């Protein structure tokens, strides 16, 4: 039995209403034919105030040139992730990022559908963060002394006996004394911010502010105003506000995941690096800043340049000094020392008295490859500290995925060791014999089930069982 046309429409309405994003549909004349609850909440309106009415009547601040929906109807081409600011009929300011797609049938544009994300709240939170940083900075100026919360770490907090890490620290201490830009590369979890904060604390700028910003954590539409600040009236809702460069004046600005900035914004950053002059968004006045720039990426510069996510001219300007942090798998001699440090930390935090790792647990740590690096090791220790009963962390206290991975790796090494020195034919036969034995064990000796798992005929499996005397 097929659903009627009415039932189908109701089902489509129910599906669209359940989506957690604003959905707005207009016909070719710009009249709203669908408007879901989320869109109404974004716009501060009721559905009945919008459905059946011309778009520009409900949103009078828009025009055929500024409305993404009317533009799509005119051109027949989609618009992706376009920032749009407008006011509704009550004068409320709406700030969204829209993806707008034409509805086309038989090469004719019948209307447009728009999926909107509300960025008003994100912008509000971003502004509150900058306000808070400004207040902290002003309190420091009044007290005329360092707030240790600005840069919490120094070189003495870096735990290592690894020769390569020691050479890196020696190099970092030297470059801390200058004001040149520094380009830091390290995989996720290797401790980039720890190194950068240590450089700031060892530098002549240690009494100045240390401002850290992950460029990937802020929407593209807010990044420019976050970095350079805004001028009141430059756009709807804009206020006079310092950006991160002004907040970091006299100190250090750390930009993590620098490659996530757009090419245009990277070009603006390059100009600031050349002369230290910034201009707030919407302002015609320039401000001279004295800021040391430290940047970091979790991919190699070569890969970023090849993918063209990092401008070459910006890279060459930033790469005055390059520091590459080795991954934990390349400094496995530090595992035990780092683990002891984390245990001491969580002993204090959890009010426990754990003395260390039992030998099997330590062996697993030393045989694991740690893709999440030091951050993953810390979280692993924290997980075990939640479960441990006795004075030492046991193998069973460790996360299951780490135990399983090491067990799998050990099996692989075991197979390779057994096959070492064998010819191809003998090695293949040994592997085949072990695989058949495994499947027979899994199926309690049921040949039919084992054959299905191995995806071979039952007769073939019986022949091989006899051949290998299984």
N, C-alpha and C positions, 0 to 999 in steps of 0.2 A: 504494500500500500504506500503510495507516494504522498508526501506532504503537499497541501494546497499552497497556492501562491501567497495567501495571507499568512499561513503558518510559517512559511519560509521567511517572509519579511519580519515576523515577530522573533524568529530564531536569530536572524541577523542583528536585529536591534538588541536582543539580550546579550549576544556575544560582544557587540561593540560597547555596550554599557558596562560590561565587566572588565574592560581593559583599563589599566591604571594610568592612562594618559588622556589628555584632552583630544577629542576627535570632533571635527567640524566639517560638514559637507555642504557645499553650495551648488546650485545648478548653473547653467551657462549664463544666466542673467545676474548672477551674484546673489541670489536669494537662498537663504538657509533652508535646507531640507532635512538635515540631521544635526543634532547638537547634544553630545552626551553629558552626563552629570559632572564628570571631571572638568570638562571644558567650561561648564557653567560656574563651577567653583573657582577656577583660575580667573575667570573674567568678572566675577562678582555679580552675576546675573542669574535669572531664572530661564529655563528652557523656553517657556512661552513668550518671553520677551525677545527671543532671537529667531525661533523657527517661523518661517513664512515671511520674514522681513528682509529687505535689502541689507547687505553687509554694511554699507557705508552709513545707513540710517542708525544702526545699532552702535557702530564704532566711528563716530563722526570725525575723529582725529586722523583717520586713514584716508587715503585717496587712491584712485586707480593706479597711480605710480608707486605708492608705498605699500599697498596691500599685496602680500605674497599670493593670496588666493586669486585675486583679480589678474595679477600678472601671469600666473600659470594658465588661467583660462585664455588669456590673450595670446600667449606664446605656444601653449601646448607642451611646454617643457617643464620637468620637475625642478623644484628648488629644495636643496638639502641643508639642514642645520643652519637656517638663516635666523639671525637675531632680530627680533621685532619688538618695538616699544610703542604702545598706543594707549588711548583712554577710552573707556566705555561711555555709555550715554549718561552715567552719573558722574563722570569726571574722574573715576578711579584709574590710577596708572597701572597698566598691565605690562609685564616684562617676560617674554617667552622666547624660546628657541624652537623654530618650526621646521618640519619637513612637509612639503606641500606637493601633491602629485595630481596630475590631470586625470580625469575620468574620460577615456576615449573609447568609442565604439564606432566601427566602420569608418575609421579615420576622421571622426567628428568629435570635437570636445564637448562633452555633455555637462561638465562641471569640474569641481576640484574637491579633493579631500585633504584636510590638514591635520597632522598629528603634532600637538604642541606640548612642550615641557615648560613648566613654570620655574623660571630662574629668579623670581623676586626674592624667595626665601634664601637661596644660595647667596645672592648678592648681599642681602641683609647680614647674613652670618659672616661673609668675607669682610664687610665694612666694620662689623663689631670686632673682628680679629685685629684689623689694622688700628682701630681706636684703642684697643687694649695694649697693643705694642707701643703706641704713642704715649699712653699714660705711664707705662713702665719706664720708657725712655726719659720722660720728664721727671719722674721720681729719682732716677739715677743722677740727672743733672743737678737736682737740688741737693742730694746727699753727697755728690762729688766722690763716689766710690763705686767699686764694681758690685754689681748684683750677680752673685755666683750662678744664678739660674740662667743667665744669658748663655754662657758657654760652660757646661757642667764638667767637661772632661779635659784632661791634659795628658801629656805624653806618659806620665807615670801610670795612667790607667790602661795603657796598652800592654797586654800580657803576652809575652813571647820570648822564646829562646831560639827562634828560627833565624839563621844568618841573613836570609833575604829580607825578612821583616826588620831586622836590626839595621841593615843598610838603608832601608826605606825610611826608618825613623831618623837616622842620622842626616839623610838628605832633607827630610821635612823640617828638621830643626834649623838647618842652614837657611832654607828659603823662607822660613817664618820671619826672618829679620828684614826682609825687603817688602815692597808693595806690589810686586809683579803678580799678574793673574796666574792661577794654578789650575791645571786640568787634572782631575782625579778620575781614574778608571778602576772599577772593582765590581765583581758580581754582586747580586743582591745578597745582603747579609754579611758582607766582609768587614763592615765597620767604616764606611766612608765618612759619615758624620763624626765619628769618634776622632778620626785623623784630622778632619778639617777643624773641629773645635780645638784640638790640641795645638794646631798651627796658630790659631787666633790667640790662644792663651799664652803662647811663647813669643808672640810678636809685639812690636812697639804699640800696637793698637789694642792691647788687651784691656785697657781701661775704657775703650769705646764700645759701642753696641755690637753684638753679633746677631745678625738676622738670617734665619734659615727659611728657605721656601722650596718645597717640592713643586716643580713646574707642572707635573702631571696631575696634581691634586686640585687645581683650580680650572674651571671651564675657560676655554679659549676666549670667550667674550669678556671675561673679567681680568685676564692676565695683564693687559696693557695698563689698565687703570690701577691694578694692584702694584705693578712695578714702578710706574712713573707718577701716580697720583692723579687727582681730578680737580677741575676748576668749577665752581658753582655756575650753573646755567649752561655748561658745555653740552649737556644733553639732559633729557627729562629726568629729574630726580637727582642730578649730580650735585655734590657739595664740595667745598674746598677741603681737600684731604691729601695728606702726605702719602707718597708711595714708598715702597721698600727702599729705594735708593736714598731718599731723604732721611728715612728712619735710620739707615745704616751709616749716615754721614760721620766720618771720623773713625769708623770701625770696619767690619767685614760683612759682606753679603755673600751667602752661600746659596747657589742655585743648583738644586739636585735635578737630575733628569732633564738637563738643559736641551736635549735633542727633541723634546716634546713641544718646544715653542714653535710657532709657525715661522715660515721663512721671512715674512714681513717683520715680525717681532724680533727675530734674530738679527735682521739688518739694523733695526733701531738700537738693539743692545750693542751692536758693533760700534755705532756712532758714539754711544755713551762711553764705551771703553777707550775710544780715541782721545776724548777731551774732558770727560767727566761731567759734561753739560747735559742736563735733562730738561724736558719741557712737559709739564702736566698736560693730560688730555684736555683739549679745548682751550689751552692757554697760549698767548703769544709772547709770554715771558719765559726766559731761560733761567735755570738755577744751576750753579756750579756746586758739584758734590765731590767729596774726597772719600772714596769707597774702594776697598780692596775686594776684587771679585774672585771667588773660588767656585768652580763648577764641577759637577760630577755626572758620570753616566754609568749604566750597568751593562753596556755593550762596548766592544772595542771601538775606538775612533775609526779604524779602517772600515769596519762594517757599517757604521753610521754614515760615513762619507760615501760608501758604495751605494747604500740605500737612498742617499740624498735626503736624509732626515736632519743632517747637520750641514750648515753652510761651510764651504771650505774657507772662505775669508774669515768667518768668525772663529773657526777651529784654529787657524794659524795665529790669530790674535790672542786667543785664550791659552794656547799651548806653549806659553813662554816657559813654564815649568810643568813637567808631566810626572805624575806619581801613579804607579800601578800597584794596587793592593793584591797580593797573591790570594787565591782561594784557599779554604781550609784544607782541601785535599792535598795541597802542595806544601803544607806546614803541619803534617800530622803529628810531629813531635810536640806540638803545643796542646794536643788534645787533653792530656792528663792535667796539665797546669790550668787550662781554661776551665775544665770540669770542676776542679777543686775550688776555683774562685766562684763559680756559679753556685756550688753547694753551700759555700760560706754565706753567700748573699741570701739564698732561700732559707737557710737555717735561721738567719736573723728575721726574715720576713714571716716565716711560718712557725717560729718558735720551736724549732726542732734541733736535734743534735745528731746529724748524719756525718759520718767520718769519711766516706768516699764510696768508690765503686767496688763491688765484688769482682773477682778476676774475670769471670765469664762476661759480665756486663762491660768491663773495660775492653775486653777483646772485641766485642761487637762494635764498640765505639771506634776502635782503631781499624776495623775492617769495613766500616761504612764510608761511603764516598761524600756525604754531606753536601748535597746540591744547594741547600739553603744556607750553607756556611755557618758562621759563628752564631747567627740568629737562630738557626735551626738547632744547633747544639744547646743553646741556652733554653729554648722551649722544650727540648727533650729532657733536660735535667729538671726543669720545672714540673713537667708531667710526671716524672719518676718520683719527685719529692712529694707529690700529692698521694702517691700510692704506697711508698715504702713503709714497712713496719719496724724492721730491725735497725741496727746501727749502720748497715751498708746497703746501697742500692743493688738489688739483684737483677738478673736478666729478665725475670717476669715483670719487673716494675717498669721496663722500658716500653715505649710505644710499639704496638704490634707490627706496624709497617716497616720499622727499622729492623726488627728481628727477622721478619720474613724476607726482606731484601738481602740481608747478610747471609741468611740460610741459602737463598737461591744462588747467590754469588759463590758460596762455598761449594755447592753442588756442581756448579759449572766448572770451577777449578778442579774439583775431584774428577770429573769426567775427562777433562783435558789431561790431567796427570796420568790417568789409567790408559789413555790412548797414545801417550807419548811413545814414539818409537815404533808404533804399528804402521803397517801399510794401509792404503786407503780401503782395500777390501775388508781387512780384519777390523779396522776402526768402525766401518759402517755396520758390520755384522754385530759388533759388541754393542753399539748404540741401539740397533734394532732389537737385540735380545733384551736389553734393559727396559726399553719402551714397552715391549710385549709383556714382560714380567710385571711392570707397573700397572698396566691396564687389567691384567688378570687378577692382580691383588685388589684393585679397586672394585672389580665385579664379583669378588669371591669365587673366582675360577669359572665363571659363566662364559663359555667360549662365544656364544652368540652375541652377548652384550659387548664383550671385549672387541669382537670383530667390527661391530657397529661403531664403537669409539675410535678404532684404528682406521675405519673406512676402507676395509679390505674384505673380500669374500671369506666366509666361514671356512671353506676348504683350504684356502691359502693360509689362514691362521693355524689350522690344525697341522698343516705340513710344517710350518715354522716351529710350532711347539715341539713336534717330534724331532726336528733338525737340531734344535738347541737343548733338547732333553729337559724341558721346563715342566 
